[in-house]
Amino acid sequence: MDNFIGQIELFPYGYEPVGWALCDGRLLPINAYSALFSLIGNKYGGDGQTNFALPNLKGTEPIPNTNYYIALEGIYPTRD
């Protein structure tokens, strides 16, 4: 199954799958994740020049022992 960059999914893992990051509000460097930055910008934080933040969805999981993860790799969504 192919996923879209920026897609958020709920997984029952205690680790980050390859190509995904935990939605914990962490800062990421723009130069390493430019595709994701082009989609979400600095909406969730960061300075918008060198870094940006992932959404912080910790504590919003509907099922215990699950976590939200955001896709760092995948298909770049088209805009119409």
ROTI-38633 format. One record per residue: x, y, z of N, C-alpha, C in turn. Coordinates in nm, 3 decimals. Layout:
// ROTI-38633
n_xx,n_yy,n_zz,ca_xx,ca_yy,ca_zz,c_xx,c_yy,c_zz
X,Y,Z,X,Y,Z,X,Y,Z .
...
//
This chain:
// ROTI-38633
n_xx,n_yy,n_zz,ca_xx,ca_yy,ca_zz,c_xx,c_yy,c_zz
0.085,-0.118,0.000,0.000,0.000,0.000,0.089,0.123,0.000 .
0.064,0.214,-0.092,0.138,0.340,-0.096,0.066,0.443,-0.011 .
0.144,0.522,0.058,0.085,0.628,0.139,0.130,0.763,0.085 .
0.060,0.866,0.128,0.093,1.002,0.089,0.183,1.065,0.195 .
0.276,1.148,0.150,0.357,1.227,0.245,0.261,1.313,0.326 .
0.278,1.315,0.456,0.191,1.393,0.543,0.068,1.319,0.593 .
0.046,1.200,0.542,-0.067,1.118,0.587,-0.046,1.080,0.732 .
-0.150,1.088,0.812,-0.142,1.052,0.954,-0.224,0.926,0.976 .
-0.161,0.829,1.041,-0.225,0.701,1.069,-0.207,0.663,1.215 .
-0.299,0.585,1.265,-0.293,0.531,1.401,-0.238,0.389,1.393 .
-0.126,0.365,1.461,-0.064,0.232,1.460,-0.048,0.181,1.603 .
-0.050,0.049,1.622,-0.033,-0.008,1.755,0.113,-0.039,1.787 .
0.205,0.048,1.744,0.347,0.021,1.762,0.406,0.110,1.871 .
0.506,0.059,1.939,0.580,0.137,2.036,0.710,0.188,1.976 .
0.721,0.181,1.844,0.840,0.227,1.773,0.794,0.295,1.644 .
0.883,0.373,1.583,0.851,0.441,1.458,0.882,0.350,1.339 .
0.780,0.317,1.260,0.807,0.241,1.139,0.896,0.322,1.044 .
0.970,0.255,0.958,1.057,0.322,0.862,0.971,0.414,0.774 .
1.014,0.539,0.759,0.942,0.635,0.676,0.830,0.708,0.746 .
0.814,0.685,0.876,0.708,0.748,0.955,0.771,0.811,1.078 .
0.705,0.911,1.136,0.751,0.973,1.260,0.633,0.990,1.355 .
0.659,0.971,1.481,0.558,0.989,1.585,0.510,1.133,1.585 .
0.381,1.154,1.592,0.325,1.290,1.598,0.337,1.340,1.742 .
0.458,1.386,1.775,0.485,1.429,1.912,0.529,1.574,1.922 .
0.512,1.651,1.815,0.546,1.793,1.818,0.693,1.824,1.800 .
0.774,1.725,1.767,0.918,1.748,1.754,0.950,1.838,1.634 .
1.064,1.902,1.642,1.114,1.985,1.534,1.195,1.900,1.436 .
1.174,1.925,1.307,1.250,1.858,1.202,1.318,1.964,1.116 .
1.436,1.933,1.061,1.503,2.028,0.973,1.434,2.034,0.836 .
1.411,2.154,0.788,1.345,2.171,0.658,1.426,2.109,0.546 .
1.559,2.124,0.550,1.641,2.073,0.440,1.635,1.920,0.428 .
1.602,1.850,0.534,1.593,1.703,0.529,1.452,1.655,0.493 .
1.351,1.739,0.517,1.211,1.699,0.496,1.136,1.808,0.420 .
1.194,1.853,0.309,1.138,1.966,0.234,1.000,1.935,0.176 .
0.976,1.810,0.134,0.845,1.776,0.078,0.737,1.788,0.185 .
0.762,1.734,0.303,0.664,1.745,0.411,0.646,1.890,0.453 .
0.754,1.967,0.459,0.744,2.108,0.495,0.660,2.184,0.394 .
0.673,2.150,0.266,0.594,2.220,0.164,0.444,2.196,0.180 .
0.409,2.088,0.248,0.267,2.056,0.270,0.212,2.116,0.399 .
0.288,2.107,0.509,0.233,2.154,0.637,0.295,2.284,0.687 .
0.406,2.327,0.626,0.469,2.452,0.667,0.505,2.452,0.814 .
0.495,2.569,0.876,0.524,2.576,1.019,0.396,2.597,1.098 .
0.288,2.538,1.050,0.156,2.545,1.114,0.160,2.495,1.259 .
0.245,2.397,1.287,0.250,2.337,1.420,0.369,2.386,1.501 .
0.446,2.480,1.447,0.559,2.536,1.519,0.685,2.534,1.435 .
0.792,2.579,1.495,0.919,2.592,1.425,0.935,2.733,1.371 .
1.054,2.764,1.324,1.078,2.900,1.278,1.046,2.919,1.130 .
1.021,2.813,1.056,0.988,2.824,0.915,1.106,2.859,0.826 .
1.223,2.876,0.884,1.343,2.906,0.808,1.437,2.786,0.804 .
1.459,2.726,0.919,1.548,2.610,0.928,1.477,2.485,0.980 .
1.365,2.503,1.051,1.296,2.388,1.106,1.144,2.410,1.109 .
1.072,2.302,1.129,0.927,2.304,1.144,0.889,2.192,1.239 .
0.770,2.202,1.296,0.727,2.102,1.395,0.620,2.010,1.337 .
0.623,1.888,1.386,0.518,1.792,1.355,0.399,1.822,1.446 .
0.278,1.780,1.407,0.166,1.796,1.499,0.188,1.714,1.625 .
0.140,1.764,1.736,0.151,1.691,1.863,0.016,1.629,1.893 .
0.003,1.500,1.867,-0.122,1.429,1.889,-0.114,1.332,2.008 .
-0.008,1.346,2.087,0.006,1.261,2.206,-0.111,1.287,2.300 .
-0.170,1.180,2.348,-0.282,1.191,2.441,-0.418,1.199,2.373 .
-0.422,1.201,2.241,-0.550,1.207,2.169,-0.588,1.073,2.107 .
-0.508,0.971,2.131,-0.533,0.839,2.073,-0.664,0.781,2.128 .
-0.750,0.730,2.040,-0.878,0.676,2.085,-0.869,0.536,2.147 .
-0.757,0.468,2.122,-0.739,0.332,2.173,-0.610,0.329,2.253 .
-0.612,0.275,2.375,-0.489,0.267,2.454,-0.378,0.191,2.381 .
-0.255,0.229,2.408,-0.136,0.165,2.351,-0.126,0.178,2.199 .
-0.182,0.285,2.144,-0.165,0.317,2.003,-0.103,0.456,1.993 .
-0.050,0.489,1.877,0.010,0.620,1.854,-0.020,0.667,1.713 .
-0.026,0.800,1.698,-0.040,0.859,1.566,0.099,0.882,1.507 .
0.114,0.845,1.378,0.239,0.863,1.306,0.210,0.938,1.177 .
0.306,1.020,1.133,0.293,1.094,1.008,0.394,1.039,0.908 .
0.350,1.026,0.783,0.436,0.971,0.677,0.538,1.076,0.633 .
0.665,1.039,0.640,0.774,1.125,0.595,0.809,1.097,0.450 .
0.772,0.980,0.403,0.803,0.935,0.267,0.674,0.887,0.203 .
0.673,0.887,0.072,0.557,0.836,-0.001,0.528,0.919,-0.123 .
0.404,0.917,-0.164,0.358,0.989,-0.283,0.329,1.133,-0.243 .
0.378,1.226,-0.325,0.346,1.367,-0.301,0.206,1.393,-0.354 .
0.115,1.439,-0.269,-0.024,1.458,-0.315,-0.035,1.569,-0.419 .
-0.116,1.546,-0.520,-0.138,1.648,-0.622,-0.239,1.749,-0.573 .
-0.226,1.868,-0.624,-0.320,1.974,-0.588,-0.395,2.016,-0.714 .
-0.527,2.019,-0.704,-0.609,2.059,-0.819,-0.657,2.200,-0.802 .
//
